[in-house]
Amino acid sequence: MQETHGAMDAMAGSAEASRELMWNMGTLSHVLMYALMVVSFVIFGIGLARRIRFWKRGRPAGEPVGDWGRRLWILLRETFWQRQTRRRLLPGLFHSLIFYSFLVLFVTTLIVMVDMDFGLRIYHGPFYLGVTLAADLAGGLLLLGLVIAAVRRYLAKPGFLPPNQGVDAAVLLILGGIVLTGFVAEGARIALHPNGDPWRAYSPIGSLFAGLFAGADPGVGRPIHFATWWVHALGTFTLIALIPFTKFFHMLSIPTNQFLAKLAPAGSLQREDIEALFASDDIDEDFAIGVAEPRHLTWKQRLDLSACIDCGRCDDVCPVNCVDQPLSPRSLIKDLERLTEGSDADFRAAAQAASEGSSNDAAGAAGNSSTAAGGQPLPIIGAEDTVFADTEFIWYCRTCFACQNICPAGIWHVDQFMELRRAQVLMEGQLPTEAGRALKTMEAQGNPFGAQADRMDLVERLEIPIVGPGEETDVLFWIGCTTTFDPEKHKIAEDMIAIMKHLGVRFGHLGKDESCCGDPARVLGEENLFQATAKQTVEALQARKFQQLLVTCPHGYNVFKNEYPQFGGHFEVVHHTELLARWIREGRLKLTRPVEVRAAFHDPCYLGRYQGITAPPREILRALPGLDVRRFGREKQESFCCGAGGGHYWMDLDVGEADRVDNCRVREAQASGAETIAVGCPMCLQMLTDGLKQTDLDEKIRVREIVSLVREAAGI
C-alpha cells in the first residue's frame, strides 16, 4: 500500500508542513522493504547470539554485578556524553560528528516509521520542520565526520594506528554510501515531485542535491530516484546485518562493557582466597589461578576482548611502547581475542566429533574449550604468530594504568596482564630471574631488599615512637621498604618526622611488625605471597588504634586503600602530600623561607592516575615562597611513567637498543625548563635520578622529594 498524507497541492495550500512518504516507490517496494528488514535483523540476531555464546563460554567473573543506578549513570555518561572518546580533540571531533548525527538519523527513521505504519500522525507541522532540518544537517555532519576520519587514517596516518585493513575502508564506505544515496534520493524527490516541495528550505543539503536534477526529464529522473532509494535502503539493511560481524559491533559491545564495568577501585585486583581454596574439600583438580589458557578467561574478560575497536590509543600512551620497547596493550587484547576465538573453534570441532562418536579423545577434548582437536592444551604464553611468542611480553608492562585511563571502550588491560602473570608464577613457576630473587628475599626476610633488622635500626635512629598491640596514636607512620632500606631515601622519613614533631602531631610506628606491604608480590603475580603478607599486615594494623595511616609511597597507598579491604583491613589511608597540603592550608605549617628553584612536579602513576591525587602536590608547590612552578608536557592523569611500576624496580629486562622510560621522562623535565623535579614517591625518586645520570643531565637537574622542599621552606 502506497502511503500518502494528501496531495502535494493540498499541502502547499495548507499551513501544515508535511510531505508525501514513500513517494515514487509503490506498494511492492513498501512490502519488500520490510521483508528485507526482517532478513537483516535475523542475520543480526544470529551474529549477536554468536557473540553472546563467546562471552558465556568464559568462567564466572569475580565481581558481582549490581549497583544498577551507578552502572546506568556510567552507561549514559560514556555512551551519550562520549567523555572518554572526546578526551582527544581530532578523534573526539569526528567520532562525535558521526555518533550524534547517526543518533539523530536513527530517531528520524523511527519517527517516520511510526507515522507511516502505525497510524500515529506525528510527522507534520512545526515538529516535521524541526525533525527535517535536524536530519538534513545531521546527514551533512555525519558525512563531514567520515571525511575527517578517512583523512586521518589514510593521509595523516598517526603512528599508533594499526595497519589499515579492508574492513576499515568498508566501514567508512558503507556509512558514506548510505548518507550520499540518502541525499541523492532526497534531492530527486524535491526536484521531481509534480508539486515540488514548499518546505525545501528545511532540507538545505537535500536542496543542493536537487540541483543535480534541475531540468531533468521525469521519465529519466524518477527511475534514478527509485534506484538510488533502493541502494540507500539496501545499504542500511546491510549495515544492520553486518553489525555483529564487523567493527560496527562496537556500537553494542562498548556500551555493554561500560555498563558491566568493574566498579571496584582501579588499584583493586579481583582474586579468590588461595588459602581457603587449598583448604576446600571440593577443590577442582582442573582449577587455575590466573589465566594460562583461553578457557581460563572470565565472561567479562571475553567481553573486554570484543569491545576493543583497535583504535591504538592504548599503544599511543603506553610508556613502554613509546620508547620502542616490545609492549603493545592493543596487541595484548587483539591476540588474546584471536587465540580465544581459535580455541573456541577447536572446542566446537571437538564437540561435533564427540557427538558423532568419532573417538574417546574427541569427547575428552569437547569438555575443554582450551584444547585443540587432538586434545592438547593451548597455552597463551608462547603461542606462535602472537605477541605471546615473546615469553617476556607480559613482563614489560609497568602497570601504570595509562592504557586503561585512555581506553574509550572501558577495557581493563592491566587486569589482563596481571592474570597472565599470576598463572605464569603460580601455575608454571616462570618469572624473570631478578624478580624471582626479590620475591625469595621478600618471602625469607619480610621485604624484597634485605635484613629486617635494618628496619629497626632506622626507627631507633630517628627516635620514632613505637605503637605496640593495644596502644593508640593519631597518625601511624608506615615508612615503607623502599625508603627504609636505601640510605639515600632515609631523608624522606627524616623530613616527614621533623615536620610532624615540629607541629606536635602524635604519631608512631609499628616497629618490628612493619614488613613489606606486599605490592612487589602483587604486581609480579605471586598472589599467594601477597595474600599471606596482606593478612599478616592487616592483623598487625588492627591490633593498634589510630586515626590515619600515613604513607609516602603511592604503591603502598594503593595496597592499603584498595587491596586490604578484601582482607578485612579498612583504614583511613593518607599520602604525605595530602597531609602537608592540609597543614599548609590550615595555617599550621608556615612556609617563610624562599626556595628559589624552577620545579615541576612529576605525578606518580599510582598517585595521579590510580588515586586521582593531583591537586595536593601542586597546592604545596604554589605555597612555597620563591619557587617557580614549571609544568611537564604530560601531567596529572596524563603523566608519563617513571618506569618503576609492574615490578621493574626489582628487574631490568634487556631491551636492546630501545630507549628507557625514565630517560624519556627526564628529557621532558629538561624541556619544561625545570632545574628540580619534585616527586612524591621514593621509587620515582630513584628512577628519575637514574634517568638523569643516563642522559648526562644530573649536572643540570636534580630530583627532590616534595617533603624536603617543604621542610626547607618551613626552616625546620
N, C-alpha and C positions, 0 to 999 in steps of 0.2 A: 504494500500500500504506500503510495507516494503521499508524504505528509506535506501539507501547506498550511500557512496561517493567513490565508487570504491572498488575493491577487496583489501584485506589487502596485497596481494603480490605486487600489483602495488604501493600501498602506501609505502611499505617497500623499494622499489627501487627508490622512488622519494625523493627529498629533502624537499618536502612539508609535514609538520606534520599535521595529522588529524586522525580520526578514524571512524569506522562504527557506526552510530547511530541506536538505536533500534535493535542491534544485538540479534538474538535468540528469538525475540518477535513476529514477524509476523504481517500481516496486521490487523487481528482481534483485537489483543492487542492494536494496534495503535488507531483504531476506538473506542474501548471500553474505552481506557484511556481518550479520550476527552469527551466521553459521561458521564463518572463518574465525570470528572472535572466540567462539566456543572451542574450536580446534586449538587456537593459540593458548587458551587457558588450560586445556587438557595437557598440552605439551609442557606448559609452565608447571602444572601440578606434578607431572611425572619427574621433572627435573628437581623441583623443590623437595619431593619425597626422597629422592636420591641423596640430596644434601642432608636432610634430616637423619636419614639412616647412617650417613657418615658420622654425624655427631653422636648418635645414640650408641655406636659401637665403642665409644670411649668409656672409661671407668667413671664411677660417680665422682663428682668434684668434692673437694674437702669442705668448701664453704657453703653453708646452706643458703638457698635462695629465699629471700624475704625482703622486708623493708620496702614494700612496693611503692610507697609515696616517694621515697628518696630516689628509687630507680626510675620512676616516671619523670621526676624532675631532671635527672641526668639525660634521659632519652629526649625530652623536649629541648633541653639546653644544647645538647650536642647535635641533634638532628635538625632542628628548626633554626637555632641560632648559629649553628656551624662554628662554634667557638674555636675548636682545635684547628679546623681547616683554615680559618681566616687569620691564624697567627702569622702566616707568611703572606706578604702583600700580593704577589702575582698569582700564585696558586689559589689564594683565597678569593681573589677577584674573579678569575674565570670560573672557579667552581661555584661561587655564589651566583654569578650570572646564569650558569647552567641549571643549578638546583632550583633557585626561586622561580626562574622562568618556566622550567618544566612543571613545577608545582602549580603555577597559575594555569598553564595549558591543560594540565590534568583535571583541575577543578572545573575549568570551562567545558571540557568534554563531558564531565558528569552532569553539568547544568543542562547542556544541550540534550543529553540522553533523557534526563528526567522530563524535560519539556516535551520532547518529541514522542517518547514511547510510553510515558506513564500518565499522560494527560494532565500534568500539572503545569499550567500556563504561567511560567515564571520568567521566561526569556523574552521580555518585552519592556517597553518604556525606558525610564532612566536606568533601570538595572541592566537592561540589554546594552545600552550605550556604554555604561561603565565596564561591563564584562568584555564587550567587544574591543574597546580601546586597550584594556589591560592585556587581553590575549594577543592583540596585534603587536603591542610593544614588547611583550614577553617573548614572542617569536623572534623579533629582531635582536633582543638582548641575548637570547639563547644562541642565536647564530654568531653574535659577536664573541660570546664566551668560547664557542667551539673554535673560532678562528684564532683567538689568543692561545688556546690550549695547543692547537696544531702548530702555530709558530714556535711556541716554547719547546715542544717536543721534537720538531723536525728541523728547525732552523737554529734556535738558541742552544738546544741540546745541553742542558746543565749536566755536569759530570755525574751527579748522584743518581740520575735516572737510569734504570736498567736498559739494556739494548732494546730497540724498537722491535715489536713483533707484529704479525699481521692482524692480530686481534685489536691492537691499539688503533690502527688505521680504521678497522671495521667499526669500532665503537664511534669514532668521530664521523665516519661517512654515513652510517645509518642514521644517527641523530641529525646530521646536517641535511641528509636527503629528505627526512621527514619534514623538517622545517621548510626547506625550499619548495618542495612539492605542495606543501600546505599553502604557501604564499602564492604560488602559481595558480592553484585551483581557486583561491580566493580572488585573485586578480581577474581570472577569467569570468568568474561569477559576476563581479562588479561591472566588467566591461560588456558582457554579452547578454545579461538578463534583459529581456524585452523592455522592461520599465526602468532599467538602471537601478541604482541604489542611492536613495536620497540621504542615507546615513553614512556614506562612504568616507566622510571626514573623520569618522571614528575608527576607520581602518587605514591609517596613513601609509603603512608599509604595503598593505594589500592594494591600496590605490596606486602606489608606484608600480607594482607588478601588473596592474590593469593596463598600464601604458603599453605593455608588450602586445596587447590585443586591440590596440586602437585601430579602428577601421577594418578589423578582421571580419571576414565573411562568417556569419553564424554557422554556416554549414561546415566550415573548417574549424572554427573556434570551439564549438560545443563538443566535438569528439576529442579535442585536445584537453578540454576541461574534464571530460569523462575519464579519459585515460590517466590524467595526472591525479585526479581524485583517487582512483584505484591504486596507483603507485603509492600515494600517501597512506592509504588505508593498509595496504599490504606491508608497507614499511613499519607501520605501527604494530600490526599483529606479529610481524617477525621480531620486533623488539621485545614484545611481551613473551613470546615463546623462547627467546634466547636468554632471558634474564638469568635463569638458574645455571646456565651453561657457560657464561662468559663473565667478563668484568662487570657487566650490568648487575650481577648478583650483589655487588656491594651496596646497592640501594636497599637491600633487605638484611644482609649479613651484618653490616656495620651498626645500624640501629639495634638489631638483636644483640650484638656483642656489647654495645653500650648499655642496653637495658639490663643485661645479665652480668654486668661488670663486677669485678671483685670490689667489695666495699670496704674491706679491711685497709688499714694504712698501707701506703706504698712500701714501707720498710718491713712489712709483716709477711713472712712466707707461710704458706699452708703446709701443715705437717700432721703426722699422726705420732702418738706417743710410742717410741720404739721400745722402751722398757715394758710398757703394757702389751705391746704387740707380741713380744717374745714370751711374755708370761701367760699369754692366752692359750687355752687348751685347744681351741679350734683354729689355730693359725693355718692358713692355706699353704700347702707345700710349694705352690707356684707364686707366693707373694713376691712383691718387688718394692723396693724403696727407691723412689726416683723414677726416671724414665730411661730405660736401656733399649727398649724396642717400641715400635709404634703402638702395640697393644696396651702399653702402659699409660698412654695419654688419656687424660680425662675428657669428658664430653666438652667441657669449657675450653680446654687447651685445643681441641679439634676445632671448636668454633673460632678461636683466635686465628687458626690457620686459614679458615675460609674467609675471614674478614679482611685479610691482607689484600690491598689493591696494588701492591708492587709499586708504590709511589716513590720509594727511595729516600724519604725524609729521614728515616732512622739511620741510614748509612751516612747521610749528609752531616748529621750532628754527632755521630759516634766518634769519640776522640781517637780510638784505636784505628778506625778506618781513615780518619782524617790525616793521620801521619803514615798512611800506606802500609800499616801492619795488617796481617791477614785476618781481618774480622769484618763480618757483614751481618748485622741483625736482620736485614732483609733476606739474605740467603739462608739464614737460620730458619726463618719461617717458611719460605718457599720450598726449600729442600725437605724440611720436615713434612710439609704437605704432600710433596711428591712421593716420599717414602711411605707415608701413611696410606695414601690412595693406592699405591702399588701393593702394599701389604694387604689391604682390604680386597683388592682384586684377586690376589693369591688365595685369600681366605674363601672368597666366593667360588673360585675354581675348585678348591679342595672340597668345599661343601657339596658342590654339584657332583663331583666324582664320588663322594661318600654316599650321596643319595642314590646314585646308580649302582652302589655296591661294588665299586671297582677294586677296592683293596682296603685292608685294615689301616694301612699307612695313611691313606687319603682321609679316612674317617677321623683319625687322630689329628690330622692337620686341620680338619674343619673346626675343631674345637679351639683353635688358637689362631686368632686373626693376625698374629705376628709370625706365622710360619709360611714358607713357600710351599708349593705343591708337593715338593719332596719331603716336607716335614722338618726342614732345617730352620732354626731361628733367623730372624732378620735384624741383627743389631744395628743401631743407628750409627754409633761411632765406628768409623772405618768403612762406611758404606761408599762404594765406588761412585764416581761421577756426581758427588755431592761435596759440599764444604766439609763434611764429616770425614772425608777421606784423610784429611789432616787431623790426626788424632789429638792434636793440641788445640784445635779450633775453639773448643768450649772454654779453654783456659785463658784465652786472650781477653775476655770480657772483664771490664773494670767495675761492673755492676753500678755504673754511675747514674743510671736511670734516664739518661738523655734520650734514648730511643723511645722509651715509654712516654716520656714527657711530651714528645712532639707528635706521636702517632695519632692520626685522625681517626683511626679505626678502634682505638682503645685496646690494643694488643699489649700483653704483658711479657715482653721479651725476656726481661731479667729472670722472671719466674721460670721460663722455659730453660734458660741457661742453668739455673740452679737445680732443676730437676734432673737434667743430664749429668751435672756434676755429682749429685748425690748418688746416682746409680753407678757412676764410674768409681767412686770412692768406696761405697759400702757394698756394692754387689760385685764389682770387678776388681777392687783393690788397686785401681790405677789413678795416679795423680802425679804432677810434676815433682821431681826429686827434691827441690828446695822446699816446696810446700810440704812435702811429706816430713822433712826434717823438722820444720816448725811445728807441725801437729804432734809429732812424737815428743818434742820438748814440752809442748803445752800439756800433753797427757801426763808426762812424768813430773813436771815442775809446777803445773798450775798456770803457766803462761808460756808464750812461744819464744821467749828471749833467754832466760837463764835461771839462776838460783833464786828461789822465792825469798831467801833470807835477805837479798839485796833490797827488797821492798821495805822491810822493817828498818833497814839501815837509813833509808831516805826519810821515813816517817820520824824516826828518832832524831835525825839531824835537823829536821825542820821543826821539831818540837810540836808536832801536831797532836792534839788531844785524841785519845783512843776511846771510842764508844763501844763498850762491851755489850754482850747479850743482856737485855733487860734495861739497858740505860737509854738515855734520850738526849737529843740535841736539836737545834733548829735546822742546821744545814749539815748534811752528811757528804763530805767531800770524797768523791771517787777519783783518785788521781789517774788511774789507768796505766796499763802496761807500757805503752809507747813512751809516756813521759817518765815513768818510774825507772825503766831500765836503760835509758840513754842519758848520760850526764849532761849532754848538750841541751837537753829539754827539761832538766830539773828547774830551770828558771821559770818555766810556766807555772809550776806548782808554787815556787818561792814567791812569785809576784802575786798570785791569787791569794795566798795565805797572808802576805804582808798587807794587802788591801783589806781583807776580812778582819784581821787583828786591829788595823787602824780604825775601822768602823765599829768595832766592838761586836761583830757578828759571833754568835755562839755556834761553833762548828766542831766537827770531829771527823774521825776516820775509822774504818773497820779494823785497822791493824792487820794482824796476820790472816784475818778472814777475807781480806780483799785478794781476789785472784783475777784471772782473766775474765772479762765479761762474756767471752765465748764467740765474739764476732769472727775471729780468724777461722775457727772450725765451721761456723755458719756459712761464710762466703766460699770456703773451699770444699763444701759439700760433705764434711764429716759430721753429719747430723746427729749421730749417736753421741759423740763427744760434746757437741754443742748442747744437746738436751741435758746431759749429765751435769755440765758446767752451769747451765741456767738454773736447774733445780737446786743445786748446791748454793748458788749465789742468792736466789730468792729466799731460801731458808735463812741464810745469814742476815739478809736485809730485814726480813720480817721479825727477826729476833731483837731488832732495835726500834726505837721510836724516833722519828724525825719528820720534819715538815717538808723538806726539799732534798732531793738527791742531786748534787751538783757534779757535773761532768764537764771536762774541757775537750773531749774527743767526740765528734759527731757520730762516729761509728758506735761508740758506747751509748751515746744518747739514743740512737735508733733502737739498739737492742733493748735497753731498759724500758723505753717508752712503748715500743711497738711489738716486741717479741715476748718480753717477760710476762705480759698479761695472760698469755696462753698457758703459763705455768703458775698462775695464781699471784704473780707479782704486780700489784697495782701501786705505783708510786708517782709522786709529783716530781718529774724529771725536768731539770733546767740546765741549759747550756750557759757557760760562764758569760757569754756576751749578753744574754738576756738579763742576768743579774747586774752586770756592770752598767748596762743601759738604764735599768730601772733606778739604780742608786744615783746615777748622774741626773736623771730626770727629776728625782725626788729631792735633789739638792744635798743628799747625804755625802756624796763623793764629789768634792770640789776640785776642779782642774784649773790650776793657776799658772803653771809653768809652760812656756811655749815649747812646742815640739815642731820645730821648723824644718819639715821634710815634705817632699811630694810623695804621697802614699795612695795606693789603690788597694781596695780590699778584694781578695780572691775568695769567692764563695765556695766552700767545700760542697761537694755533691750531696753528701749525707746530711748537710745542714740546710742548704738552699733548696735543692730540688726535692729531696725526700721530706723534709720537715717544713719547708716554706719559711724558714727563719732567715730573712734577708734584711729586715729593717733594723734590728738592734745593732749589728756591727756598723752600719752606716750612721746611725744616730750617735754612736760613740765617736766615730771619726770626725763628724761635724762639730762635736763638742770639744775636741782637742784644740787648744789655742795655738795658733801659728801654723797649723797643719794645712797643706794644700792638697785637697782631695782630688785625685785623678780617677778615671774610670777605665776598666777593661772594655775591650770591644764586645766581649761576651760576658755577661754578669747575671747575677740573681739566678732565676730558674734556667737561664740560657748559658750559665757559666761553663767553662771548659775544664774538664777533669785534670787533676794533678798527676794521675796515673797510678795512685797507690791502691785504689779500691779493687775489690774482687780477689783479694789475697796477694796482689802484686807488691805489697810492701815486703812480703817474705819470699818472693820469687822474681826472677828476671828471665823471661823466656827469650831465646835467641831469635831476633827479628831481622837478621842480616843487615842490609843496607838501609832499612827503613829508619825514619826519624823516631824520636821518643816523645811521648805525650807531655812529659814535664818540660822538655826543651821548647815545645810549641807554646806552652803557656807562658814561660818566662819571656819569650820573644814578644808576646802580646803585651806583657808588662813594660817592656822596653818601648814598644810603640806608643804606649799611653803617656810616656814621659815620666813615669814614676821612678823614684830612686829607692823606694821602700815598698815591698809587697807585704801588706798586713794580712795575717791569716788567723783563723780561729780553729785550727786543727793541728795537732802535733804531726800527723802523717803528711799533711800538706806542707808543713814547715820543712820536713826532711826532703820531700820530693822536689820542691821548688828550689831549695838550697842546692841539691844535686844538679838540677837543671841549669842553674846559674853557672856552676863550675864547668859543666859540659859544654856550655855555649860561650865560655870566656866572658861572662857578664858579671862575675862575682866581684869585680873591682868597681862596678858601676851601680849595681843594685844589691840590696840585701833583703832578707826575709825576716820579719819580726812578728811574734805573736802579739795580738792586739792588746792583751792584758799588760804586756811590757810597756807599750805606748801609754796606756792609761796610768800605770804606776809612775812613769816618768813625768807625765803631766801633773799628777797629784803631788809630786815631790815627796813620796813616801820612801 
